[in-house]
Amino acid sequence: MAFPSPNSLSAASHPTSSSSSFFHLHLQLQQPVPHLPFPRSLPLNLPVLRLARPLLPPAPLASSGSGGIGIGGGGDDDEGRDNAGGGDGGDDDASVNRREALFVLAQLGRKLESLPADLAAAIEGGRVPGEIVQRFADLEKSGLFRWLLQFGGFKERLLADDLFLAKVAMECGVGIFTKTAAEYERRRENFVKELDFVIADVVMAIVADFMLVWLPAPTVSLQPPLAVNAGSIAKFFHNCPDNAFQVALAGTSYSLLQRVGAIMRNGAKLFAVGTSASLIGTGVTNALIKARKAVSKDFEGESEDIPIVSTSVAYGVYMAVSSNLRYQILAGVIEQRMLEPLLHHHKLVLSALCFAVRTGNTFLGSLLWVDYAKWIGIQ
């Protein structure tokens, strides 16, 4: 219902005197309102514009320290820090790792259930970042690597270093030739006369070279935590890295004591490997000496049986000290920290340099062994 304006009421009360004015006012009201450059009111039926949020990979979060907000309360946050290796913000790092890994899986169109159980558990626990998941998918494209990834030891080493298998081939293939050349360099005119000792050294090298690459190699730890009732010593060595100098993954850190523990643990293993390899090598050599004596009587007196026990123990000590330190530094410092960052996208050049460095290290080790054996009096 429209209410009359005061002007219209005034006009109505004096129709004779203001009829003309009323007529002009009526005409003005009938004129269209000039178009304004902006609307006076928004229409109610405009469609709502919605922008979809892009899916971006989660950015790494900085450690929040004591001011961070934990998801599960203070107790859970402290436990997450302890499992991460003692660094602050371990719970945050674990959640970031888990989101990154799941994001990579989504990009690959795969589900968590399609991965091996140990790798899936590590992803759920936030122990591996997305780059490890991507490397696993890349390695699976090769039939040989797909087969090797079924074995836990190979899986942990290949995920940390995709050139691990090539380094094993380098070490075992070159070891025979370099050790023979080193034996000749030290023995010269006695090389043929002491050929039995040369054979013993080469046999020991073949058996031990694989383990010299295997044990000090950097790894991605996929092992589940130890039982709660495990001893403190077992827990300590379980948390130590396989290589004392290896780069820790995001969300993981190693203390100086843990890195020293890695040298001690690998030294004990290499002592056992060296002693066992020497037992095989000296046993073969003694068998060859006896065979020569049986065939040629002139050979008697020119060569004696090798002392098996003392030689085996000496070689075990040599591997635990010299070989252990040299290969720890080679794999953790020279290759992973120096060569890999510089030549990450140039695999052929990286492989060539690793070949050269490992060849030089093998030859140096052979020279040191001959000098060490002569120094302690076993050759």
C-alpha positions in Angstrom: 0.0 0.0 0.0 1.5 3.4 -1.1 1.3 6.3 1.2 0.7 9.8 -0.3 3.6 12.2 0.0 3.2 15.6 1.7 3.4 17.4 -1.6 0.6 15.4 -3.0 -1.5 16.0 0.1 -0.8 19.8 -0.3 -1.8 19.7 -3.9 -5.0 17.8 -3.1 -5.9 20.4 -0.5 -5.5 23.3 -3.1 -6.5 21.7 -6.4 -7.1 25.1 -8.2 -3.9 26.9 -7.3 -1.5 24.0 -7.7 -2.9 21.9 -10.5 -0.2 23.0 -12.9 2.6 22.2 -10.4 1.2 18.8 -9.7 1.0 18.1 -13.4 4.7 19.0 -13.8 5.7 16.9 -10.7 3.9 14.0 -12.1 5.7 14.2 -15.4 9.1 14.4 -13.6 8.3 11.3 -11.7 7.5 9.5 -14.9 11.0 10.3 -16.3 13.4 7.3 -16.3 16.2 7.5 -13.7 19.5 8.1 -15.4 21.8 5.0 -15.5 24.4 5.0 -12.7 27.9 3.7 -13.3 27.5 1.2 -10.4 24.5 -0.8 -9.2 22.6 0.6 -6.3 22.1 -2.9 -4.9 23.4 -6.4 -5.7 21.0 -8.8 -7.3 20.1 -11.7 -5.1 20.4 -14.4 -7.8 24.1 -14.0 -8.7 26.0 -17.4 -9.0 28.6 -18.0 -6.3 32.2 -18.3 -7.7 34.1 -21.1 -6.1 37.8 -21.7 -6.7 39.1 -25.2 -6.0 42.2 -25.3 -3.8 45.2 -26.8 -5.6 46.7 -30.0 -4.2 50.3 -29.0 -3.3 52.9 -31.3 -1.7 53.3 -30.5 2.0 56.2 -28.2 2.7 58.8 -29.3 5.4 58.0 -27.8 8.7 60.7 -26.3 10.9 61.1 -27.8 14.3 58.9 -25.9 16.7 60.8 -26.8 19.8 59.1 -26.3 23.1 56.6 -23.9 21.6 55.2 -26.5 19.2 51.7 -27.8 19.6 51.6 -31.6 19.7 48.7 -33.6 18.3 48.5 -36.2 21.0 49.6 -34.2 24.0 52.9 -33.7 25.7 53.6 -37.4 26.5 53.2 -38.5 22.9 55.2 -35.6 21.6 58.1 -36.5 23.8 58.0 -40.1 22.7 58.0 -39.0 19.1 61.1 -36.9 19.7 62.9 -39.9 21.3 62.1 -42.2 18.4 63.3 -39.6 15.9 66.8 -39.8 17.3 66.7 -37.1 20.0 66.0 -34.0 17.9 63.2 -31.5 18.9 60.1 -31.6 16.8 60.4 -35.3 15.9 56.6 -35.7 16.0 56.2 -32.9 13.5 58.9 -34.4 11.2 57.2 -37.7 11.3 53.8 -36.3 10.3 55.5 -34.3 7.5 57.3 -37.5 6.3 54.0 -39.4 6.3 52.1 -36.7 4.4 54.9 -36.5 1.8 55.1 -40.3 1.3 51.3 -40.6 1.0 51.3 -37.7 -1.5 53.9 -39.4 -3.7 51.8 -42.7 -3.5 48.7 -40.8 -4.6 50.7 -39.2 -7.5 51.8 -42.7 -8.5 48.3 -44.1 -8.3 49.2 -46.7 -5.7 47.9 -47.6 -2.3 49.8 -48.2 0.8 48.8 -51.9 0.8 50.7 -52.4 -2.5 54.1 -51.8 -0.8 56.1 -54.3 1.2 55.0 -54.6 4.8 58.2 -53.1 6.2 58.2 -50.1 3.9 54.4 -49.6 4.5 55.0 -49.7 8.3 57.9 -47.2 8.0 55.6 -44.8 6.0 52.8 -45.1 8.6 55.4 -44.4 11.3 56.7 -41.3 9.4 60.2 -42.8 9.3 60.8 -42.3 5.5 60.2 -39.2 3.4 58.5 -39.1 0.0 61.8 -39.3 -1.9 62.3 -42.8 -0.7 58.9 -43.9 -1.9 59.7 -42.3 -5.3 63.0 -44.2 -5.5 61.3 -47.5 -4.6 58.9 -46.9 -7.5 61.8 -46.1 -9.9 63.7 -49.2 -8.8 60.7 -51.4 -9.3 60.7 -50.6 -13.1 63.8 -52.9 -13.4 63.2 -56.6 -13.2 66.5 -57.3 -11.5 65.9 -54.6 -8.9 62.3 -55.7 -8.4 63.6 -59.1 -7.5 66.4 -57.8 -5.2 63.8 -55.5 -3.4 62.2 -58.6 -2.0 65.2 -59.1 0.3 65.4 -56.7 3.3 69.1 -56.1 3.3 69.2 -55.2 -0.4 66.1 -53.1 -0.1 67.5 -51.0 2.7 70.7 -50.4 0.8 69.2 -49.8 -2.6 66.7 -47.2 -1.2 69.7 -45.4 0.3 71.9 -45.7 -2.8 70.6 -46.8 -6.2 74.2 -47.5 -7.3 74.8 -50.0 -4.5 74.7 -53.0 -6.8 77.1 -51.3 -9.3 79.5 -50.7 -6.4 79.3 -54.4 -5.4 80.2 -55.3 -9.0 83.0 -52.8 -9.1 84.5 -54.0 -5.8 84.4 -57.7 -6.6 85.4 -57.4 -10.2 88.3 -55.0 -9.6 89.5 -56.6 -6.4 91.0 -59.7 -8.0 93.2 -57.6 -10.4 94.2 -54.9 -8.0 95.1 -57.2 -5.2 97.2 -59.3 -7.6 98.9 -56.2 -8.9 99.6 -55.0 -5.3 101.1 -58.4 -4.4 103.4 -58.2 -7.4 104.4 -54.7 -6.5 105.5 -55.7 -3.0 107.0 -59.1 -3.9 108.6 -58.5 -7.3 111.2 -61.2 -7.8 109.6 -63.4 -5.1 106.2 -63.2 -6.7 106.4 -66.7 -8.3 108.1 -68.3 -5.3 105.5 -66.9 -3.0 102.6 -67.6 -5.3 100.9 -69.7 -2.7 100.7 -66.7 -0.4 99.4 -64.6 -3.3 96.7 -67.1 -4.0 95.7 -67.0 -0.3 95.4 -63.3 -0.3 93.4 -63.2 -3.5 91.0 -65.9 -2.2 90.5 -64.0 1.0 89.9 -60.8 -1.1 87.1 -62.5 -3.1 85.3 -63.7 0.0 85.7 -60.5 1.9 85.2 -57.8 -0.8 81.4 -58.3 -0.9 81.1 -57.8 2.8 83.4 -54.8 2.7 80.8 -53.1 0.5 77.7 -54.6 2.2 78.4 -53.8 5.9 79.5 -50.1 5.7 77.0 -49.1 3.0 74.5 -46.4 4.0 71.0 -47.8 4.6 67.4 -46.7 5.0 66.3 -48.4 8.2 63.1 -50.3 7.8 63.5 -52.4 10.9 60.7 -52.3 13.5 61.6 -51.0 17.0 63.0 -53.5 19.5 60.8 -55.0 22.2 60.4 -53.0 25.4 62.2 -55.6 27.4 65.3 -55.6 25.2 68.6 -54.7 26.9 70.1 -51.3 26.8 73.1 -52.4 24.8 70.9 -54.1 22.2 68.8 -51.0 21.9 71.9 -48.8 21.6 73.4 -50.7 18.7 70.0 -51.2 17.1 69.6 -47.4 16.8 73.1 -46.9 15.4 73.4 -46.2 11.7 75.0 -48.8 9.4 77.5 -46.2 8.2 79.0 -43.8 10.8 79.1 -40.9 8.3 75.9 -41.4 6.4 73.4 -38.6 5.9 70.4 -38.9 8.2 67.0 -38.8 6.7 64.5 -36.0 7.5 63.1 -36.5 11.0 66.1 -38.7 12.0 69.3 -37.8 13.7 72.3 -39.7 15.1 74.4 -38.7 18.1 78.1 -38.8 18.1 78.0 -41.8 20.4 75.7 -43.6 18.0 78.1 -43.0 15.0 81.0 -44.3 17.1 78.9 -47.3 17.9 78.4 -47.9 14.2 82.2 -48.2 13.7 82.4 -50.6 16.7 79.5 -52.8 15.5 80.8 -53.0 11.9 84.3 -53.6 13.2 83.1 -56.6 15.1 81.3 -58.0 12.1 84.3 -57.4 9.8 86.5 -59.2 12.3 84.3 -62.3 12.0 84.2 -62.0 8.2 87.9 -61.5 7.9 88.7 -64.4 10.2 86.4 -66.7 8.3 87.7 -65.6 4.9 91.2 -66.1 6.0 90.4 -69.6 7.3 89.2 -70.4 3.8 92.1 -68.7 2.0 94.8 -70.3 4.1 93.1 -73.7 4.0 93.1 -73.5 0.2 96.8 -72.4 0.1 97.9 -75.2 2.4 96.1 -77.7 0.2 98.0 -76.3 -2.8 101.3 -76.5 -1.0 100.7 -80.2 -0.1 99.6 -80.9 -3.7 102.8 -79.3 -5.0 104.9 -81.3 -2.6 103.3 -84.5 -3.7 103.9 -83.7 -7.3 107.4 -82.2 -7.1 110.0 -83.3 -4.6 112.1 -80.2 -5.4 109.3 -78.1 -4.0 109.9 -79.4 -0.5 111.7 -77.0 1.8 110.9 -74.0 -0.4 107.5 -73.4 1.1 106.0 -74.0 4.4 102.4 -74.4 5.6 100.7 -71.1 6.5 99.8 -70.8 10.2 96.0 -70.8 9.8 95.0 -69.5 13.3 97.5 -66.6 13.5 96.9 -65.6 9.9 93.2 -65.7 10.3 93.1 -63.6 13.5 95.6 -61.1 12.0 93.4 -60.7 8.9 90.3 -60.3 11.0 92.0 -57.5 13.0 93.1 -55.8 9.8 89.6 -55.8 8.4 88.1 -54.6 11.7 90.5 -51.6 11.8 91.9 -50.6 8.5 89.2 -51.9 6.1 86.4 -50.8 8.4 87.6 -47.2 8.6 88.5 -46.9 5.0 85.2 -48.2 3.7 83.2 -46.2 6.2 84.9 -43.0 5.0 84.6 -44.0 1.3 80.9 -44.8 1.4 79.7 -42.2 3.9 82.0 -39.2 3.2 83.5 -39.4 -0.3 80.5 -41.0 -2.1 77.4 -39.9 -0.3 78.4 -36.5 1.0 80.8 -35.3 -1.7 80.2 -37.0 -5.1 76.5 -37.7 -4.9 75.4 -34.1 -4.3 77.6 -32.8 -7.1 76.7 -35.5 -9.7 73.2 -36.5 -8.7 71.8 -36.1 -12.2 74.9 -37.5 -14.0 74.9 -41.2 -13.1 77.5 -42.2 -15.6 80.0 -39.7 -14.4 79.2 -40.6 -10.8 79.7 -44.3 -11.5 83.0 -43.6 -13.2 84.3 -41.6 -10.3 83.1 -44.2 -7.8 84.9 -46.8 -9.9 88.1 -44.9 -9.8 87.9 -44.1 -6.1 87.1 -47.7 -5.1 89.9 -49.0 -7.4 92.4 -46.8 -5.6 91.1 -47.8 -2.2 91.3 -51.5 -3.0 94.9 -51.2 -4.2 95.8 -49.2 -1.1 94.2 -51.8 1.1 96.3 -54.6 -0.6 99.5 -52.7 0.0 98.6 -52.0 3.6 97.8 -55.7 4.1 101.1 -56.9 2.8 103.0 -54.4 4.9 100.9 -55.3 8.0 101.4 -59.1 7.5 105.2 -58.6 7.2 105.2 -56.3 10.2 103.5 -58.9 12.5 105.6 -61.7 11.1 103.0 -63.9 9.4 104.6 -63.6 5.9 
